[in-house]
Amino acid sequence: MEARIIRRSLVTVAVGLAMGSAGVANATNGYFAHGYGTKAKGMGGVGMAISQDAYAPGINPAGIAGMESRIDGSLTYFRPERSFEAGMPSNPAAVVAGAPAVNPGSVDSDSENFFIPSLAFVQQIDENRSWGLALLGNGGMNTDYPAYGREQCAMMGQGNQGGAFCGGTAGVNLEQLAIIPTYAQKFADGRVSVGFSPIISYQRFSAEGLDAFDNEMMSADPGNVTSGRTDSSWGYGAQIGFQAELAEGARVGASYRSKIRAGDFDRYSGLFANGGEFDIPSTYGLGFSVDVSPRVTLSADYQKIRYSEIDAIANPSTNQAQFGADGGPGFGWDDVNIFKFGAQIDGGNGWTWRVGYNRGENPISSEDVMLNILAPAVMTDHFTAGFTREFGQHEINFAAMYAPTQRVRGQDITGMAGQDIEIEMRQYELEIGYAYRF
């Protein structure tokens, strides 16, 4: 009876999450989270070969095969501290003539505190088969720079609104939610697991203060660059994964997630390449996990995020085409290779302790710094820790992450203004979760 009530409540909450909430600013490996699920996050994000909760399909859908029925819910406090510093242009005449530049100054993004819910459940069919549903913040980015330096904008012939691009308060907000129903099954006497998930994605985006790009010279569709209005789209994709026991206590796992094809952001058809196209890149990964003793488990994952598949993200910002045009400028992001390492220790009496390290590549080069003021996803190192406390059928899970300051320095898009620009970010994250097994 209790389990039925919880499952019914889960459906109600899931609909609310899907329609009204997404993973705000969940950015550590590019704009993807460093891991999915509180336990995985405490171990640097590993989860290809080791799966411990209903969030497993966020990393490898095979992980829920035969898993006992359970419900997991969590709330994340995420604090990304983003800022930029722009020097005085060495060629102010070029700026007055229309060359893109950033309003000089050292500026912090105002929005720094985010709360992100996640929810997942697994229903065991039998000891070899399970199905489940996970609702996860797939990624996101957010910046919110104040309207500073009105006098400087006026001196550069850019009006008197102030702000990074002399259009007032400047920033973007991208939120993405992944709805992941999953079926997984064990084969070969339980030594091999295979899982499959169709993926439904909901995303929304808004941008403001980008007036410097909202004109016929810079945009193929002026008027649809920086409205400040929120646009949204749905998308679809799929993923498949496997896990296998190589020997007693030694496991391997791998997964592939397709590119998620999403509808265009029509209100930003003058900003994003190909008339507002904004799909979600594919990912794949491989991992190993070994029980080095009855109480200690070591795990390692490799993951690749293929940002190069998405023109709006990967095309160089120095591209000479107009924003919004076919093949137009993007953020200039490279593909990212990520290495994750985690350790788990059974402390006895219902306690489990975790530590981890996540090393990802910075996708942003110095040539693309100016536009990435809006999305300074430059993080590389992530240090994590966490624990679980079990009591009966219940669990309390906790994870923490710290990503130290990372910076990238470059110049304005065209180089005509002769302006030095530096972007930086530092991140903190705390996640608390509750699980009920039934």
GUSENU-317275 format. One line per field, with one value per residue (C-alpha): residue in one letter; x, y, z; chain. Coordinates in nm, 2 decimals, always signed. Each point is the difference from the previous one (the first is absolute). Last residue first. Example, Ala and Ser with C-alpha at 12.3 -4.5 7.8 and 13.67 -1.06 7.14 Angstrom:
<rs>
resn = S,A;
xx = +1.37,-0.14;
yy = -0.11,-0.34;
zz = +0.71,+0.07;
chain = A,A;
</rs>
This chain:
<rs>
resn = F,R,Y,A,Y,G,I,E,L,E,Y,Q,R,M,E,I,E,I,D,Q,G,A,M,G,T,I,D,Q,G,R,V,R,Q,T,P,A,Y,M,A,A,F,N,I,E,H,Q,G,F,E,R,T,F,G,A,T,F,H,D,T,M,V,A,P,A,L,I,N,L,M,V,D,E,S,S,I,P,N,E,G,R,N,Y,G,V,R,W,T,W,G,N,G,G,D,I,Q,A,G,F,K,F,I,N,V,D,D,W,G,F,G,P,G,G,D,A,G,F,Q,A,Q,N,T,S,P,N,A,I,A,D,I,E,S,Y,R,I,K,Q,Y,D,A,S,L,T,V,R,P,S,V,D,V,S,F,G,L,G,Y,T,S,P,I,D,F,E,G,G,N,A,F,L,G,S,Y,R,D,F,D,G,A,R,I,K,S,R,Y,S,A,G,V,R,A,G,E,A,L,E,A,Q,F,G,I,Q,A,G,Y,G,W,S,S,D,T,R,G,S,T,V,N,G,P,D,A,S,M,M,E,N,D,F,A,D,L,G,E,A,S,F,R,Q,Y,S,I,I,P,S,F,G,V,S,V,R,G,D,A,F,K,Q,A,Y,T,P,I,I,A,L,Q,E,L,N,V,G,A,T,G,G,C,F,A,G,G,Q,N,G,Q,G,M,M,A,C,Q,E,R,G,Y,A,P,Y,D,T,N,M,G,G,N,G,L,L,A,L,G,W,S,R,N,E,D,I,Q,Q,V,F,A,L,S,P,I,F,F,N,E,S,D,S,D,V,S,G,P,N,V,A,P,A,G,A,V,V,A,A,P,N,S,P,M,G,A,E,F,S,R,E,P,R,F,Y,T,L,S,G,D,I,R,S,E,M,G,A,I,G,A,P,N,I,G,P,A,Y,A,D,Q,S,I,A,M,G,V,G,G,M,G,K,A,K,T,G,Y,G,H,A,F,Y,G,N,T,A,N,A,V,G,A,S,G,M,A,L,G,V,A,V,T,V,L,S,R,R,I,I,R,A,E,M;
xx = +1.05,+0.31,-0.04,+0.26,+0.08,+0.25,+0.21,+0.22,+0.26,+0.19,+0.27,+0.14,+0.26,-0.01,+0.22,-0.01,+0.28,-0.03,+0.27,-0.12,+0.16,-0.33,+0.08,+0.08,-0.32,-0.14,+0.16,+0.31,+0.11,+0.04,-0.14,-0.03,-0.07,-0.08,-0.02,-0.29,-0.14,-0.26,-0.20,-0.22,-0.26,-0.23,-0.26,-0.14,-0.31,-0.11,+0.15,+0.24,+0.27,+0.24,+0.17,+0.31,+0.17,+0.31,+0.10,+0.29,-0.06,+0.27,-0.06,-0.25,-0.01,-0.38,+0.00,-0.34,-0.10,+0.36,+0.04,-0.07,+0.33,+0.21,-0.02,+0.36,+0.14,-0.14,-0.31,-0.07,+0.20,+0.08,-0.14,+0.17,-0.24,+0.13,-0.17,-0.07,-0.27,-0.10,-0.26,-0.17,-0.27,+0.19,+0.31,+0.23,-0.03,+0.25,-0.06,+0.27,-0.04,+0.18,-0.14,+0.17,-0.18,+0.08,-0.18,-0.08,+0.09,-0.22,+0.01,-0.30,-0.19,+0.03,-0.21,+0.00,-0.34,-0.06,-0.12,+0.30,+0.14,+0.29,+0.36,+0.06,+0.20,-0.25,+0.13,-0.28,-0.03,-0.30,-0.25,+0.15,-0.08,+0.19,+0.33,-0.13,+0.08,+0.02,+0.25,+0.00,+0.27,-0.08,+0.19,-0.11,+0.16,-0.20,+0.11,-0.18,+0.04,+0.34,+0.12,-0.36,+0.06,-0.19,+0.07,-0.15,-0.07,-0.18,-0.21,-0.17,-0.22,-0.05,-0.33,-0.17,-0.04,-0.11,-0.10,+0.02,+0.29,+0.24,-0.14,-0.05,-0.24,-0.23,-0.02,-0.38,-0.03,+0.20,+0.00,-0.14,+0.23,+0.19,+0.18,+0.34,+0.02,+0.11,+0.25,+0.09,+0.28,+0.06,+0.27,+0.00,+0.24,-0.11,-0.01,+0.12,-0.08,-0.35,-0.17,-0.19,-0.18,-0.14,-0.25,-0.13,-0.27,-0.11,-0.28,-0.06,-0.24,+0.04,-0.02,+0.03,+0.03,-0.02,+0.30,-0.03,+0.37,+0.05,-0.33,-0.05,+0.28,-0.02,+0.33,+0.18,+0.32,-0.04,-0.38,-0.01,-0.04,+0.36,+0.09,-0.35,+0.10,-0.16,-0.23,-0.01,-0.26,+0.00,-0.22,+0.05,-0.20,+0.15,-0.16,+0.24,-0.07,+0.20,+0.16,+0.18,+0.22,+0.15,+0.25,+0.11,-0.36,+0.01,+0.10,-0.27,-0.13,-0.27,-0.05,-0.30,+0.02,-0.22,+0.22,-0.14,+0.29,-0.04,+0.20,+0.02,+0.18,+0.01,+0.19,+0.15,+0.02,-0.16,+0.00,+0.07,+0.35,+0.15,+0.12,-0.25,-0.06,-0.33,+0.16,+0.04,+0.29,+0.20,+0.31,-0.03,-0.37,+0.10,+0.26,-0.25,-0.25,+0.26,-0.21,-0.32,+0.04,+0.12,-0.23,+0.15,-0.16,+0.09,-0.18,+0.03,-0.19,-0.19,-0.14,-0.34,+0.05,-0.25,+0.04,-0.02,+0.15,+0.10,+0.22,-0.11,-0.36,-0.21,+0.18,-0.15,+0.26,-0.06,+0.15,-0.02,+0.23,-0.04,+0.24,+0.05,+0.21,+0.20,+0.23,-0.21,+0.18,+0.28,+0.32,+0.15,+0.35,-0.03,+0.01,-0.33,+0.07,+0.08,-0.14,+0.13,-0.27,+0.19,+0.00,+0.17,+0.26,+0.08,+0.05,+0.31,+0.19,-0.33,+0.00,+0.02,-0.27,-0.01,-0.25,-0.19,-0.17,-0.05,-0.20,-0.19,-0.22,-0.22,-0.14,-0.32,-0.05,-0.26,+0.05,-0.27,+0.08,-0.09,+0.30,+0.24,-0.04,+0.14,+0.02,+0.36,-0.06,-0.13,+0.35,+0.07,-0.34,-0.14,+0.15,-0.22,-0.20,+0.30,+0.33,+0.15,+0.36,+0.15,-0.09,-0.08,+0.29,-0.10,+0.30,-0.10,-0.23,-0.18,-0.07,-0.17,-0.21,-0.12,+0.12,+0.36,+0.22,-0.31,+0.00,+0.06,+0.36,+0.09,-0.12,-0.32,-0.34,-0.12,-0.36,-0.10,-0.36,-0.33,-0.36,-0.13,+0.23,+0.04,-0.38,-0.06,+0.26,-0.16,-0.33,+0.15,+0.21,-0.31,-0.16,+0.32,+0.02,-0.37,+0.06,+0.31,-0.19,-0.28;
yy = -0.14,+0.21,+0.37,+0.25,+0.36,+0.24,+0.30,+0.17,+0.27,+0.18,+0.26,+0.15,+0.25,+0.19,+0.23,+0.21,+0.23,+0.27,+0.20,+0.26,+0.09,+0.13,-0.16,-0.34,-0.13,-0.19,+0.21,-0.14,-0.30,-0.13,-0.32,-0.05,-0.29,+0.04,-0.32,-0.25,-0.13,-0.27,-0.14,-0.31,-0.13,-0.30,-0.08,-0.35,-0.19,-0.36,-0.06,+0.28,+0.08,+0.29,+0.08,+0.22,+0.26,+0.15,+0.18,+0.20,+0.14,+0.13,+0.14,+0.28,+0.25,+0.02,+0.38,+0.02,+0.37,+0.13,-0.28,+0.24,+0.19,-0.30,-0.18,+0.05,-0.10,-0.35,-0.13,-0.38,-0.03,-0.37,-0.21,-0.15,-0.14,-0.12,-0.21,-0.08,-0.22,-0.13,-0.27,-0.02,-0.25,-0.14,-0.07,+0.25,-0.15,+0.21,+0.13,+0.15,+0.20,+0.11,+0.19,+0.09,+0.24,+0.07,+0.31,+0.09,+0.36,+0.30,+0.30,+0.18,+0.01,+0.21,-0.08,-0.32,+0.10,+0.35,+0.07,+0.22,+0.14,-0.18,+0.11,-0.29,+0.14,-0.16,-0.33,-0.26,-0.24,+0.10,+0.13,-0.25,-0.31,-0.31,+0.14,-0.01,-0.37,-0.09,-0.28,-0.21,-0.21,-0.17,-0.13,-0.20,-0.13,-0.20,-0.06,-0.21,-0.36,+0.10,+0.13,-0.01,+0.12,+0.23,+0.09,+0.25,+0.10,+0.30,+0.16,+0.33,+0.16,+0.37,+0.18,+0.19,+0.37,+0.14,+0.37,+0.08,-0.21,+0.15,+0.14,+0.38,+0.12,-0.31,+0.08,+0.03,-0.30,-0.23,-0.30,-0.34,-0.26,-0.29,-0.18,-0.13,-0.36,-0.14,-0.28,-0.22,-0.21,-0.22,-0.23,-0.19,-0.17,-0.14,-0.36,+0.00,+0.19,+0.09,+0.19,+0.32,+0.13,+0.31,+0.16,+0.35,+0.18,+0.33,+0.25,+0.37,+0.26,+0.38,+0.32,+0.37,+0.25,+0.37,+0.22,+0.11,-0.03,-0.14,-0.03,+0.37,-0.03,-0.32,-0.05,+0.18,+0.21,+0.26,+0.01,+0.07,-0.19,-0.09,+0.30,-0.02,-0.31,+0.11,-0.29,-0.37,-0.27,-0.38,-0.30,-0.37,-0.32,-0.33,-0.34,-0.29,-0.36,-0.22,-0.34,-0.23,-0.31,-0.20,-0.28,-0.24,-0.08,-0.36,+0.11,+0.27,+0.29,+0.24,+0.37,+0.23,+0.37,+0.31,+0.31,+0.35,+0.24,+0.37,+0.28,+0.37,+0.27,+0.36,+0.28,+0.32,+0.38,+0.28,+0.30,-0.01,+0.14,-0.35,-0.06,+0.24,+0.38,+0.13,+0.33,-0.05,-0.19,+0.30,-0.11,+0.30,-0.09,-0.35,+0.13,+0.23,-0.28,-0.21,-0.27,-0.17,-0.32,-0.34,-0.30,-0.33,-0.34,-0.34,-0.33,-0.37,-0.33,+0.09,-0.35,-0.17,-0.38,-0.27,-0.37,-0.36,-0.31,-0.35,-0.28,-0.05,+0.06,+0.30,+0.25,+0.35,+0.28,+0.36,+0.34,+0.37,+0.30,+0.35,+0.29,+0.30,+0.28,+0.28,+0.22,+0.25,+0.34,-0.08,+0.18,+0.28,+0.15,+0.29,+0.11,-0.03,-0.29,+0.06,-0.06,+0.23,+0.25,+0.32,+0.12,-0.33,+0.05,+0.35,-0.15,-0.19,-0.11,-0.11,+0.05,-0.33,-0.26,-0.21,-0.28,-0.17,-0.32,-0.16,-0.32,-0.10,-0.32,-0.12,-0.33,-0.17,-0.37,-0.27,-0.37,-0.27,-0.37,-0.34,-0.24,+0.02,-0.29,+0.20,+0.36,+0.06,-0.08,+0.35,+0.15,+0.36,+0.17,-0.35,-0.06,+0.25,-0.28,-0.09,-0.18,-0.06,-0.09,-0.06,+0.33,+0.19,+0.23,+0.36,+0.09,-0.25,+0.22,+0.09,-0.37,-0.04,+0.31,-0.09,+0.13,+0.11,+0.29,+0.18,+0.11,+0.36,-0.05,-0.26,+0.21,+0.17,-0.06,+0.35,-0.08,-0.37,+0.04,+0.08,+0.05,-0.26,-0.29,+0.08,+0.03,-0.32,-0.18,+0.13,-0.16,-0.32,-0.03,+0.05,-0.30,-0.20,+0.10,-0.09,-0.34,-0.06,+0.07,-0.24;
zz = -0.19,+0.03,+0.10,-0.09,+0.12,-0.14,+0.10,-0.26,+0.06,-0.28,-0.02,-0.32,-0.12,-0.33,-0.21,-0.32,-0.12,-0.27,-0.17,-0.26,-0.33,-0.14,-0.34,+0.14,-0.16,+0.30,+0.28,+0.16,+0.21,+0.36,+0.15,+0.38,+0.24,+0.37,+0.20,-0.04,+0.33,+0.02,+0.29,+0.03,+0.25,+0.02,+0.26,-0.05,+0.11,+0.00,+0.34,+0.09,-0.26,+0.02,-0.32,-0.05,-0.22,-0.14,-0.32,-0.16,-0.35,-0.23,-0.35,+0.01,-0.29,-0.05,-0.03,-0.18,-0.06,+0.03,-0.26,-0.28,+0.07,+0.09,-0.34,-0.13,+0.35,-0.03,+0.18,+0.05,+0.32,+0.03,+0.29,+0.30,+0.27,+0.34,+0.26,+0.36,+0.16,+0.34,+0.08,+0.35,+0.09,+0.31,-0.21,-0.17,-0.35,-0.19,-0.36,-0.23,-0.31,-0.31,-0.31,-0.32,-0.24,-0.37,-0.13,-0.36,-0.08,+0.06,-0.24,+0.15,-0.33,-0.32,-0.31,-0.20,-0.13,+0.13,+0.36,+0.07,-0.32,-0.18,+0.08,+0.24,+0.30,+0.24,-0.14,-0.06,+0.29,+0.21,-0.26,-0.25,+0.22,-0.10,+0.12,+0.36,+0.00,+0.37,+0.07,+0.32,+0.16,+0.33,+0.30,+0.31,+0.32,+0.26,+0.36,+0.27,-0.11,-0.16,-0.33,-0.14,-0.35,-0.23,-0.37,-0.23,-0.36,-0.15,-0.26,-0.06,-0.26,-0.02,+0.08,-0.29,-0.03,-0.33,+0.01,-0.37,-0.10,+0.26,+0.32,+0.04,-0.27,+0.04,+0.37,+0.03,-0.22,+0.23,-0.22,+0.08,+0.15,-0.14,+0.29,-0.13,+0.10,+0.34,+0.01,+0.30,+0.13,+0.30,+0.15,+0.33,+0.23,+0.34,-0.12,-0.35,-0.32,+0.12,-0.28,-0.04,-0.31,-0.14,-0.25,-0.04,-0.18,-0.15,+0.01,+0.02,+0.14,-0.03,+0.20,-0.04,+0.29,-0.09,+0.06,-0.36,-0.08,-0.34,-0.19,-0.10,-0.25,-0.21,-0.19,+0.28,+0.03,-0.28,+0.01,+0.38,+0.32,+0.08,+0.21,+0.15,+0.20,+0.32,+0.04,-0.07,+0.07,-0.04,+0.07,-0.03,+0.02,-0.09,-0.05,+0.00,-0.11,+0.23,-0.05,+0.24,-0.03,+0.29,-0.01,+0.28,+0.11,-0.11,-0.35,-0.02,+0.21,-0.11,-0.01,-0.10,+0.03,+0.00,-0.01,+0.02,-0.05,+0.11,-0.15,+0.11,-0.18,+0.14,-0.16,+0.11,-0.03,+0.21,-0.23,-0.37,+0.01,-0.07,+0.36,+0.15,-0.04,-0.14,-0.13,-0.37,-0.18,-0.13,+0.19,+0.24,+0.06,+0.10,+0.24,+0.16,+0.06,+0.18,+0.17,-0.09,+0.20,-0.13,+0.02,-0.11,-0.03,-0.15,-0.02,+0.01,+0.00,+0.31,+0.08,+0.00,+0.02,-0.07,+0.06,-0.12,+0.15,-0.11,+0.13,+0.36,-0.10,-0.12,+0.22,-0.01,+0.00,+0.09,-0.08,+0.11,-0.02,+0.14,-0.07,+0.23,-0.13,+0.16,-0.20,-0.20,-0.01,-0.24,+0.11,-0.20,-0.05,-0.25,-0.36,-0.20,-0.24,-0.36,-0.35,-0.28,-0.09,-0.10,+0.36,+0.08,-0.27,+0.13,+0.34,-0.12,+0.31,+0.16,+0.37,+0.19,+0.06,+0.32,+0.04,+0.28,+0.10,+0.34,-0.05,+0.32,-0.02,+0.28,-0.12,+0.12,-0.02,-0.05,-0.04,-0.01,+0.02,-0.14,+0.02,-0.30,-0.24,-0.29,+0.13,-0.11,-0.37,-0.06,+0.05,+0.12,+0.06,-0.01,+0.34,+0.18,+0.16,+0.23,+0.03,-0.34,-0.05,-0.35,-0.18,+0.32,+0.10,+0.07,+0.22,+0.26,+0.21,-0.32,-0.07,+0.34,-0.04,-0.34,-0.34,-0.04,-0.10,-0.13,-0.36,-0.11,-0.08,+0.26,+0.30,-0.08,+0.15,-0.05,+0.06,-0.05,-0.11,+0.17,-0.09,-0.24,+0.07,+0.37,+0.05,-0.19,+0.21,+0.33,-0.09,-0.12,+0.32,+0.22,-0.16,+0.05,+0.37,+0.06,-0.17,+0.22,+0.32,-0.10;
chain = A,A,A,A,A,A,A,A,A,A,A,A,A,A,A,A,A,A,A,A,A,A,A,A,A,A,A,A,A,A,A,A,A,A,A,A,A,A,A,A,A,A,A,A,A,A,A,A,A,A,A,A,A,A,A,A,A,A,A,A,A,A,A,A,A,A,A,A,A,A,A,A,A,A,A,A,A,A,A,A,A,A,A,A,A,A,A,A,A,A,A,A,A,A,A,A,A,A,A,A,A,A,A,A,A,A,A,A,A,A,A,A,A,A,A,A,A,A,A,A,A,A,A,A,A,A,A,A,A,A,A,A,A,A,A,A,A,A,A,A,A,A,A,A,A,A,A,A,A,A,A,A,A,A,A,A,A,A,A,A,A,A,A,A,A,A,A,A,A,A,A,A,A,A,A,A,A,A,A,A,A,A,A,A,A,A,A,A,A,A,A,A,A,A,A,A,A,A,A,A,A,A,A,A,A,A,A,A,A,A,A,A,A,A,A,A,A,A,A,A,A,A,A,A,A,A,A,A,A,A,A,A,A,A,A,A,A,A,A,A,A,A,A,A,A,A,A,A,A,A,A,A,A,A,A,A,A,A,A,A,A,A,A,A,A,A,A,A,A,A,A,A,A,A,A,A,A,A,A,A,A,A,A,A,A,A,A,A,A,A,A,A,A,A,A,A,A,A,A,A,A,A,A,A,A,A,A,A,A,A,A,A,A,A,A,A,A,A,A,A,A,A,A,A,A,A,A,A,A,A,A,A,A,A,A,A,A,A,A,A,A,A,A,A,A,A,A,A,A,A,A,A,A,A,A,A,A,A,A,A,A,A,A,A,A,A,A,A,A,A,A,A,A,A,A,A,A,A,A,A,A,A,A,A,A,A,A,A,A,A,A,A,A,A,A,A,A,A,A,A,A,A,A,A,A,A,A,A,A,A,A,A,A,A,A,A,A,A,A,A,A,A,A,A,A,A,A,A,A,A,A,A,A,A,A,A,A,A;
</rs>
